[in-house]
Amino acid sequence: MNDFINCPHCGATSNIGGLVGQTTDDCPACGEPVLTAPLEWQPLWDAMDAHPADWIQTTEKMYWQMLEAVPPRAHSNGAFLVGEASHSNAEGRTMYAGFRKTGGQFFAKYLTIDQFKKEF
């Protein structure tokens, strides 16, 4: 099954091929890696680890589950950091799972509080 997706980098909508659950392909418009299907749970965490600079597409269900699990650490304009820290990065900075809603799509990425504040 092929899915149409919006690239989180350039916003282009395309059918980049691949099966639901495959990790990434390159966006034909900008060449950046893009997920072929929204991910949840362990596949999402794995993709966030593998592509730390990218917003990884997830589902609306995952967005709401994370928002409602514990009070968010920070929130702004449809974006939030999960209230419990995920891990520390190589510099010893506390990382949180961040989620954002853009249009009708949902994305996740690990962020520090400072990164979140700069972006949102």
N, CA, C and O atoms as a GROMACS GRO file, in nm:
protein
  480
    1MET      N    1   0.084  -0.118   0.000
    1MET     CA    2   0.000   0.000   0.000
    1MET      C    3   0.089   0.124   0.000
    1MET      O    4   0.176   0.136   0.086
    2ASN      N    5   0.069   0.214  -0.092
    2ASN     CA    6   0.142   0.339  -0.098
    2ASN      C    7   0.059   0.449  -0.031
    2ASN      O    8  -0.064   0.449  -0.040
    3ASP      N    9   0.125   0.540   0.034
    3ASP     CA   10   0.059   0.651   0.101
    3ASP      C   11   0.103   0.782   0.041
    3ASP      O   12   0.220   0.798   0.004
    4PHE      N   13   0.012   0.877   0.031
    4PHE     CA   14   0.048   1.013   0.000
    4PHE      C   15   0.084   1.081   0.130
    4PHE      O   16   0.014   1.066   0.230
    5ILE      N   17   0.193   1.156   0.130
    5ILE     CA   18   0.237   1.225   0.251
    5ILE      C   19   0.278   1.366   0.217
    5ILE      O   20   0.309   1.398   0.102
    6ASN      N   21   0.279   1.452   0.318
    6ASN     CA   22   0.332   1.586   0.304
    6ASN      C   23   0.471   1.587   0.364
    6ASN      O   24   0.492   1.539   0.476
    7CYS      N   25   0.566   1.641   0.290
    7CYS     CA   26   0.704   1.651   0.338
    7CYS      C   27   0.710   1.753   0.450
    7CYS      O   28   0.665   1.866   0.432
    8PRO      N   29   0.766   1.718   0.567
    8PRO     CA   30   0.776   1.815   0.676
    8PRO      C   31   0.880   1.922   0.650
    8PRO      O   32   0.886   2.022   0.722
    9HIS      N   33   0.964   1.903   0.548
    9HIS     CA   34   1.069   1.999   0.517
    9HIS      C   35   1.020   2.107   0.422
    9HIS      O   36   1.041   2.226   0.446
   10CYS      N   37   0.955   2.066   0.313
   10CYS     CA   38   0.916   2.163   0.210
   10CYS      C   39   0.764   2.173   0.191
   10CYS      O   40   0.716   2.264   0.124
   11GLY      N   41   0.688   2.081   0.250
   11GLY     CA   42   0.542   2.085   0.240
   11GLY      C   43   0.485   2.018   0.116
   11GLY      O   44   0.363   2.011   0.103
   12ALA      N   45   0.569   1.970   0.025
   12ALA     CA   46   0.520   1.906  -0.097
   12ALA      C   47   0.443   1.779  -0.063
   12ALA      O   48   0.482   1.705   0.027
   13THR      N   49   0.335   1.754  -0.136
   13THR     CA   50   0.258   1.631  -0.121
   13THR      C   51   0.295   1.539  -0.235
   13THR      O   52   0.292   1.578  -0.352
   14SER      N   53   0.330   1.416  -0.200
   14SER     CA   54   0.369   1.322  -0.305
   14SER      C   55   0.348   1.180  -0.258
   14SER      O   56   0.336   1.152  -0.139
   15ASN      N   57   0.344   1.091  -0.355
   15ASN     CA   58   0.343   0.948  -0.327
   15ASN      C   59   0.486   0.904  -0.352
   15ASN      O   60   0.525   0.880  -0.467
   16ILE      N   61   0.564   0.892  -0.244
   16ILE     CA   62   0.704   0.860  -0.262
   16ILE      C   63   0.729   0.710  -0.270
   16ILE      O   64   0.844   0.667  -0.280
   17GLY      N   65   0.622   0.630  -0.266
   17GLY     CA   66   0.638   0.486  -0.277
   17GLY      C   67   0.671   0.425  -0.143
   17GLY      O   68   0.683   0.494  -0.042
   18GLY      N   69   0.686   0.297  -0.143
   18GLY     CA   70   0.717   0.227  -0.019
   18GLY      C   71   0.592   0.171   0.045
   18GLY      O   72   0.480   0.211   0.013
   19LEU      N   73   0.612   0.081   0.134
   19LEU     CA   74   0.501   0.018   0.203
   19LEU      C   75   0.480   0.085   0.338
   19LEU      O   76   0.574   0.137   0.398
   20VAL      N   77   0.358   0.083   0.384
   20VAL     CA   78   0.329   0.136   0.516
   20VAL      C   79   0.420   0.068   0.617
   20VAL      O   80   0.431  -0.054   0.619
   21GLY      N   81   0.486   0.147   0.700
   21GLY     CA   82   0.576   0.093   0.800
   21GLY      C   83   0.722   0.096   0.759
   21GLY      O   84   0.809   0.080   0.845
   22GLN      N   85   0.753   0.117   0.630
   22GLN     CA   86   0.892   0.132   0.591
   22GLN      C   87   0.944   0.263   0.649
   22GLN      O   88   0.866   0.354   0.677
   23THR      N   89   1.073   0.273   0.666
   23THR     CA   90   1.127   0.388   0.736
   23THR      C   91   1.125   0.516   0.655
   23THR      O   92   1.045   0.604   0.685
   24THR      N   93   1.208   0.531   0.555
   24THR     CA   94   1.213   0.658   0.483
   24THR      C   95   1.239   0.640   0.335
   24THR      O   96   1.289   0.536   0.290
   25ASP      N   97   1.203   0.741   0.260
   25ASP     CA   98   1.240   0.761   0.121
   25ASP      C   99   1.275   0.909   0.111
   25ASP      O  100   1.253   0.984   0.206
   26ASP      N  101   1.328   0.950  -0.003
   26ASP     CA  102   1.359   1.092  -0.021
   26ASP      C  103   1.242   1.162  -0.089
   26ASP      O  104   1.181   1.107  -0.181
   27CYS      N  105   1.212   1.282  -0.044
   27CYS     CA  106   1.109   1.364  -0.105
   27CYS      C  107   1.153   1.400  -0.246
   27CYS      O  108   1.265   1.448  -0.264
   28PRO      N  109   1.068   1.380  -0.346
   28PRO     CA  110   1.108   1.414  -0.482
   28PRO      C  111   1.122   1.564  -0.505
   28PRO      O  112   1.191   1.605  -0.598
   29ALA      N  113   1.061   1.646  -0.422
   29ALA     CA  114   1.068   1.791  -0.438
   29ALA      C  115   1.196   1.850  -0.380
   29ALA      O  116   1.261   1.932  -0.444
   30CYS      N  117   1.232   1.809  -0.256
   30CYS     CA  118   1.348   1.870  -0.190
   30CYS      C  119   1.462   1.774  -0.162
   30CYS      O  120   1.572   1.817  -0.128
   31GLY      N  121   1.438   1.643  -0.177
   31GLY     CA  122   1.543   1.544  -0.157
   31GLY      C  123   1.568   1.503  -0.013
   31GLY      O  124   1.653   1.418   0.013
   32GLU      N  125   1.494   1.562   0.082
   32GLU     CA  126   1.512   1.527   0.223
   32GLU      C  127   1.442   1.394   0.252
   32GLU      O  128   1.345   1.358   0.185
   33PRO      N  129   1.491   1.319   0.354
   33PRO     CA  130   1.425   1.193   0.388
   33PRO      C  131   1.288   1.218   0.450
   33PRO      O  132   1.272   1.308   0.533
   34VAL      N  133   1.191   1.138   0.410
   34VAL     CA  134   1.053   1.153   0.454
   34VAL      C  135   0.997   1.015   0.486
   34VAL      O  136   1.026   0.918   0.415
   35LEU      N  137   0.920   1.005   0.589
   35LEU     CA  138   0.856   0.878   0.622
   35LEU      C  139   0.746   0.845   0.522
   35LEU      O  140   0.678   0.935   0.474
   36THR      N  141   0.730   0.718   0.492
   36THR     CA  142   0.626   0.677   0.399
   36THR      C  143   0.492   0.659   0.467
   36THR      O  144   0.390   0.648   0.399
   37ALA      N  145   0.487   0.656   0.598
   37ALA     CA  146   0.362   0.644   0.671
   37ALA      C  147   0.382   0.698   0.812
   37ALA      O  148   0.491   0.684   0.867
   38PRO      N  149   0.279   0.759   0.870
   38PRO     CA  150   0.291   0.804   1.009
   38PRO      C  151   0.322   0.687   1.102
   38PRO      O  152   0.272   0.577   1.083
   39LEU      N  153   0.404   0.712   1.202
   39LEU     CA  154   0.447   0.607   1.294
   39LEU      C  155   0.394   0.633   1.434
   39LEU      O  156   0.362   0.746   1.471
   40GLU      N  157   0.385   0.526   1.512
   40GLU     CA  158   0.347   0.533   1.653
   40GLU      C  159   0.442   0.447   1.735
   40GLU      O  160   0.508   0.357   1.683
   41TRP      N  161   0.448   0.476   1.863
   41TRP     CA  162   0.519   0.399   1.963
   41TRP      C  163   0.663   0.366   1.924
   41TRP      O  164   0.736   0.454   1.880
   42GLN      N  165   0.707   0.241   1.939
   42GLN     CA  166   0.849   0.210   1.921
   42GLN      C  167   0.902   0.246   1.783
   42GLN      O  168   1.014   0.298   1.774
   43PRO      N  169   0.829   0.220   1.674
   43PRO     CA  170   0.881   0.266   1.545
   43PRO      C  171   0.901   0.418   1.539
   43PRO      O  172   0.994   0.467   1.475
   44LEU      N  173   0.814   0.493   1.607
   44LEU     CA  174   0.830   0.639   1.612
   44LEU      C  175   0.954   0.676   1.690
   44LEU      O  176   1.034   0.757   1.643
   45TRP      N  177   0.974   0.617   1.809
   45TRP     CA  178   1.092   0.649   1.890
   45TRP      C  179   1.220   0.612   1.813
   45TRP      O  180   1.318   0.686   1.816
   46ASP      N  181   1.218   0.498   1.745
   46ASP     CA  182   1.335   0.456   1.667
   46ASP      C  183   1.366   0.555   1.555
   46ASP      O  184   1.482   0.588   1.532
   47ALA      N  185   1.263   0.603   1.485
   47ALA     CA  186   1.283   0.700   1.377
   47ALA      C  187   1.332   0.832   1.432
   47ALA      O  188   1.415   0.898   1.369
   48MET      N  189   1.283   0.873   1.549
   48MET     CA  190   1.328   0.998   1.611
   48MET      C  191   1.476   0.987   1.651
   48MET      O  192   1.551   1.083   1.640
   49ASP      N  193   1.517   0.870   1.698
   49ASP     CA  194   1.658   0.847   1.732
   49ASP      C  195   1.745   0.848   1.606
   49ASP      O  196   1.855   0.904   1.606
   50ALA      N  197   1.696   0.785   1.500
   50ALA     CA  198   1.774   0.772   1.377
   50ALA      C  199   1.784   0.903   1.299
   50ALA      O  200   1.880   0.924   1.225
   51HIS      N  201   1.686   0.992   1.315
   51HIS     CA  202   1.681   1.119   1.240
   51HIS      C  203   1.654   1.234   1.336
   51HIS      O  204   1.548   1.296   1.330
   52PRO      N  205   1.749   1.264   1.425
   52PRO     CA  206   1.723   1.362   1.531
   52PRO      C  207   1.696   1.504   1.483
   52PRO      O  208   1.637   1.583   1.557
   53ALA      N  209   1.738   1.540   1.364
   53ALA     CA  210   1.715   1.676   1.314
   53ALA      C  211   1.579   1.691   1.245
   53ALA      O  212   1.538   1.802   1.214
   54ASP      N  213   1.510   1.579   1.221
   54ASP     CA  214   1.386   1.581   1.142
   54ASP      C  215   1.262   1.569   1.230
   54ASP      O  216   1.262   1.502   1.333
   55TRP      N  217   1.155   1.636   1.186
   55TRP     CA  218   1.023   1.612   1.243
   55TRP      C  219   0.969   1.487   1.176
   55TRP      O  220   0.960   1.481   1.053
   56ILE      N  221   0.932   1.388   1.256
   56ILE     CA  222   0.885   1.258   1.206
   56ILE      C  223   0.733   1.256   1.210
   56ILE      O  224   0.672   1.287   1.312
   57GLN      N  225   0.672   1.220   1.098
   57GLN     CA  226   0.526   1.219   1.093
   57GLN      C  227   0.470   1.108   1.182
   57GLN      O  228   0.516   0.994   1.180
   58THR      N  229   0.369   1.145   1.262
   58THR     CA  230   0.302   1.050   1.349
   58THR      C  231   0.151   1.063   1.327
   58THR      O  232   0.107   1.130   1.234
   59THR      N  233   0.073   1.000   1.411
   59THR     CA  234  -0.072   1.001   1.396
   59THR      C  235  -0.136   1.098   1.494
   59THR      O  236  -0.077   1.136   1.596
   60GLU      N  237  -0.258   1.136   1.462
   60GLU     CA  238  -0.335   1.220   1.554
   60GLU      C  239  -0.356   1.147   1.687
   60GLU      O  240  -0.352   1.208   1.794
   61LYS      N  241  -0.379   1.017   1.680
   61LYS     CA  242  -0.398   0.936   1.801
   61LYS      C  243  -0.276   0.943   1.892
   61LYS      O  244  -0.290   0.961   2.013
   62MET      N  245  -0.157   0.930   1.834
   62MET     CA  246  -0.034   0.935   1.913
   62MET      C  247  -0.015   1.074   1.974
   62MET      O  248   0.023   1.085   2.091
   63TYR      N  249  -0.041   1.178   1.897
   63TYR     CA  250  -0.033   1.315   1.945
   63TYR      C  251  -0.118   1.333   2.072
   63TYR      O  252  -0.071   1.383   2.173
   64TRP      N  253  -0.244   1.290   2.063
   64TRP     CA  254  -0.334   1.308   2.177
   64TRP      C  255  -0.298   1.218   2.295
   64TRP      O  256  -0.311   1.259   2.410
   65GLN      N  257  -0.254   1.096   2.268
   65GLN     CA  258  -0.212   1.009   2.377
   65GLN      C  259  -0.097   1.070   2.455
   65GLN      O  260  -0.095   1.064   2.578
   66MET      N  261  -0.001   1.127   2.385
   66MET     CA  262   0.113   1.188   2.452
   66MET      C  263   0.073   1.317   2.524
   66MET      O  264   0.124   1.346   2.633
   67LEU      N  265  -0.017   1.394   2.465
   67LEU     CA  266  -0.062   1.518   2.529
   67LEU      C  267  -0.141   1.491   2.657
   67LEU      O  268  -0.130   1.565   2.754
   68GLU      N  269  -0.219   1.385   2.656
   68GLU     CA  270  -0.306   1.354   2.770
   68GLU      C  271  -0.243   1.263   2.874
   68GLU      O  272  -0.302   1.241   2.980
   69ALA      N  273  -0.124   1.209   2.847
   69ALA     CA  274  -0.061   1.115   2.941
   69ALA      C  275  -0.020   1.184   3.070
   69ALA      O  276  -0.055   1.137   3.179
   70VAL      N  277   0.052   1.292   3.060
   70VAL     CA  278   0.094   1.373   3.175
   70VAL      C  279   0.088   1.519   3.131
   70VAL      O  280   0.092   1.546   3.011
   71PRO      N  281   0.078   1.614   3.223
   71PRO     CA  282   0.078   1.754   3.181
   71PRO      C  283   0.204   1.786   3.101
   71PRO      O  284   0.313   1.741   3.137
   72PRO      N  285   0.190   1.863   2.992
   72PRO     CA  286   0.306   1.894   2.910
   72PRO      C  287   0.409   1.978   2.985
   72PRO      O  288   0.374   2.058   3.072
   73ARG      N  289   0.535   1.959   2.951
   73ARG     CA  290   0.643   2.039   3.009
   73ARG      C  291   0.638   2.182   2.955
   73ARG      O  292   0.666   2.277   3.028
   74ALA      N  293   0.601   2.195   2.827
   74ALA     CA  294   0.584   2.324   2.762
   74ALA      C  295   0.483   2.306   2.649
   74ALA      O  296   0.470   2.196   2.594
   75HIS      N  297   0.412   2.412   2.614
   75HIS     CA  298   0.321   2.405   2.500
   75HIS      C  299   0.303   2.542   2.438
   75HIS      O  300   0.312   2.644   2.507
   76SER      N  301   0.278   2.544   2.307
   76SER     CA  302   0.259   2.668   2.234
   76SER      C  303   0.206   2.638   2.094
   76SER      O  304   0.265   2.558   2.021
   77ASN      N  305   0.096   2.701   2.058
   77ASN     CA  306   0.045   2.695   1.920
   77ASN      C  307   0.033   2.555   1.863
   77ASN      O  308   0.077   2.530   1.750
   78GLY      N  309  -0.026   2.462   1.936
   78GLY     CA  310  -0.046   2.326   1.888
   78GLY      C  311   0.075   2.236   1.900
   78GLY      O  312   0.073   2.122   1.854
   79ALA      N  313   0.182   2.288   1.963
   79ALA     CA  314   0.302   2.207   1.986
   79ALA      C  315   0.322   2.191   2.136
   79ALA      O  316   0.282   2.278   2.214
   80PHE      N  317   0.384   2.081   2.176
   80PHE     CA  318   0.410   2.058   2.319
   80PHE      C  319   0.527   1.964   2.339
   80PHE      O  320   0.564   1.888   2.249
   81LEU      N  321   0.583   1.970   2.458
   81LEU     CA  322   0.682   1.873   2.503
   81LEU      C  323   0.615   1.783   2.604
   81LEU      O  324   0.547   1.831   2.694
   82VAL      N  325   0.633   1.652   2.590
   82VAL     CA  326   0.578   1.556   2.686
   82VAL      C  327   0.636   1.590   2.824
   82VAL      O  328   0.754   1.623   2.836
   83GLY      N  329   0.554   1.582   2.928
   83GLY     CA  330   0.592   1.625   3.062
   83GLY      C  331   0.708   1.552   3.125
   83GLY      O  332   0.776   1.608   3.211
   84GLU      N  333   0.732   1.429   3.086
   84GLU     CA  334   0.845   1.353   3.141
   84GLU      C  335   0.959   1.351   3.040
   84GLU      O  336   0.938   1.328   2.922
   85ALA      N  337   1.080   1.376   3.090
   85ALA     CA  338   1.198   1.374   3.002
   85ALA      C  339   1.219   1.235   2.943
   85ALA      O  340   1.185   1.134   3.004
   86SER      N  341   1.274   1.232   2.823
   86SER     CA  342   1.302   1.107   2.756
   86SER      C  343   1.442   1.056   2.788
   86SER      O  344   1.460   0.940   2.825
   87HIS      N  345   1.543   1.145   2.772
   87HIS     CA  346   1.682   1.105   2.788
   87HIS      C  347   1.769   1.231   2.792
   87HIS      O  348   1.718   1.342   2.778
   88SER      N  349   1.896   1.213   2.809
   88SER     CA  350   1.992   1.324   2.798
   88SER      C  351   2.072   1.304   2.671
   88SER      O  352   2.106   1.192   2.634
   89ASN      N  353   2.103   1.415   2.604
   89ASN     CA  354   2.182   1.406   2.481
   89ASN      C  355   2.331   1.398   2.514
   89ASN      O  356   2.368   1.394   2.631
   90ALA      N  357   2.415   1.397   2.412
   90ALA     CA  358   2.559   1.383   2.432
   90ALA      C  359   2.619   1.497   2.512
   90ALA      O  360   2.723   1.480   2.577
   91GLU      N  361   2.555   1.614   2.509
   91GLU     CA  362   2.602   1.729   2.586
   91GLU      C  363   2.545   1.732   2.728
   91GLU      O  364   2.572   1.825   2.804
   92GLY      N  365   2.466   1.630   2.763
   92GLY     CA  366   2.406   1.623   2.896
   92GLY      C  367   2.278   1.704   2.911
   92GLY      O  368   2.230   1.722   3.023
   93ARG      N  369   2.223   1.754   2.800
   93ARG     CA  370   2.099   1.832   2.804
   93ARG      C  371   1.979   1.738   2.805
   93ARG      O  372   1.977   1.637   2.735
   94THR      N  373   1.880   1.773   2.883
   94THR     CA  374   1.759   1.692   2.895
   94THR      C  375   1.675   1.704   2.768
   94THR      O  376   1.646   1.814   2.721
   95MET      N  377   1.637   1.591   2.713
   95MET     CA  378   1.558   1.584   2.590
   95MET      C  379   1.417   1.538   2.622
   95MET      O  380   1.395   1.450   2.705
   96TYR      N  381   1.322   1.598   2.554
   96TYR     CA  382   1.181   1.564   2.567
   96TYR      C  383   1.126   1.527   2.430
   96TYR      O  384   1.175   1.576   2.328
   97ALA      N  385   1.027   1.440   2.427
   97ALA     CA  386   0.957   1.414   2.302
   97ALA      C  387   0.867   1.533   2.276
   97ALA      O  388   0.780   1.567   2.356
   98GLY      N  389   0.889   1.597   2.162
   98GLY     CA  390   0.806   1.710   2.122
   98GLY      C  391   0.710   1.667   2.014
   98GLY      O  392   0.742   1.585   1.928
   99PHE      N  393   0.591   1.723   2.018
   99PHE     CA  394   0.488   1.694   1.918
   99PHE      C  395   0.433   1.826   1.867
   99PHE      O  396   0.422   1.924   1.942
  100ARG      N  397   0.397   1.829   1.739
  100ARG     CA  398   0.335   1.948   1.682
  100ARG      C  399   0.227   1.908   1.584
  100ARG      O  400   0.232   1.802   1.521
  101LYS      N  401   0.130   1.995   1.573
  101LYS     CA  402   0.022   1.980   1.475
  101LYS      C  403   0.041   2.089   1.372
  101LYS      O  404   0.049   2.207   1.406
  102THR      N  405   0.050   2.049   1.246
  102THR     CA  406   0.066   2.144   1.136
  102THR      C  407  -0.043   2.112   1.035
  102THR      O  408  -0.040   2.006   0.971
  103GLY      N  409  -0.138   2.203   1.020
  103GLY     CA  410  -0.253   2.173   0.936
  103GLY      C  411  -0.324   2.052   0.995
  103GLY      O  412  -0.357   2.053   1.114
  104GLY      N  413  -0.349   1.952   0.918
  104GLY     CA  414  -0.412   1.830   0.968
  104GLY      C  415  -0.313   1.718   0.992
  104GLY      O  416  -0.353   1.602   1.004
  105GLN      N  417  -0.183   1.751   0.999
  105GLN     CA  418  -0.082   1.647   1.017
  105GLN      C  419  -0.010   1.666   1.150
  105GLN      O  420  -0.009   1.775   1.207
  106PHE      N  421   0.050   1.556   1.197
  106PHE     CA  422   0.113   1.553   1.328
  106PHE      C  423   0.256   1.502   1.316
  106PHE      O  424   0.283   1.410   1.238
  107PHE      N  425   0.346   1.562   1.393
  107PHE     CA  426   0.488   1.530   1.384
  107PHE      C  427   0.549   1.522   1.524
  107PHE      O  428   0.496   1.579   1.619
  108ALA      N  429   0.662   1.451   1.535
  108ALA     CA  430   0.731   1.436   1.663
  108ALA      C  431   0.882   1.449   1.641
  108ALA      O  432   0.934   1.417   1.534
  109LYS      N  433   0.950   1.497   1.746
  109LYS     CA  434   1.095   1.516   1.741
  109LYS      C  435   1.144   1.534   1.884
  109LYS      O  436   1.073   1.593   1.966
  110TYR      N  437   1.264   1.486   1.915
  110TYR     CA  438   1.322   1.512   2.045
  110TYR      C  439   1.378   1.654   2.049
  110TYR      O  440   1.447   1.696   1.956
  111LEU      N  441   1.348   1.727   2.156
  111LEU     CA  442   1.392   1.865   2.172
  111LEU      C  443   1.429   1.894   2.316
  111LEU      O  444   1.377   1.831   2.408
  112THR      N  445   1.520   1.989   2.335
  112THR     CA  446   1.542   2.045   2.468
  112THR      C  447   1.437   2.154   2.490
  112THR      O  448   1.369   2.194   2.395
  113ILE      N  449   1.425   2.200   2.612
  113ILE     CA  450   1.331   2.310   2.639
  113ILE      C  451   1.372   2.434   2.560
  113ILE      O  452   1.287   2.503   2.504
  114ASP      N  453   1.501   2.464   2.556
  114ASP     CA  454   1.548   2.581   2.480
  114ASP      C  455   1.517   2.569   2.330
  114ASP      O  456   1.474   2.666   2.268
  115GLN      N  457   1.537   2.452   2.274
  115GLN     CA  458   1.507   2.431   2.132
  115GLN      C  459   1.357   2.455   2.107
  115GLN      O  460   1.319   2.518   2.009
  116PHE      N  461   1.274   2.403   2.197
  116PHE     CA  462   1.130   2.419   2.184
  116PHE      C  463   1.092   2.568   2.187
  116PHE      O  464   1.014   2.614   2.104
  117LYS      N  465   1.148   2.641   2.282
  117LYS     CA  466   1.118   2.784   2.295
  117LYS      C  467   1.160   2.862   2.171
  117LYS      O  468   1.090   2.953   2.129
  118LYS      N  469   1.273   2.827   2.114
  118LYS     CA  470   1.321   2.896   1.992
  118LYS      C  471   1.230   2.868   1.873
  118LYS      O  472   1.205   2.955   1.791
  119GLU      N  473   1.182   2.745   1.865
  119GLU     CA  474   1.102   2.705   1.748
  119GLU      C  475   0.957   2.749   1.759
  119GLU      O  476   0.892   2.778   1.658
  120PHE      N  477   0.906   2.754   1.882
  120PHE     CA  478   0.765   2.786   1.900
  120PHE      C  479   0.744   2.909   1.986
  120PHE      O  480   0.630   2.948   2.010
   0.00000   0.00000   0.00000
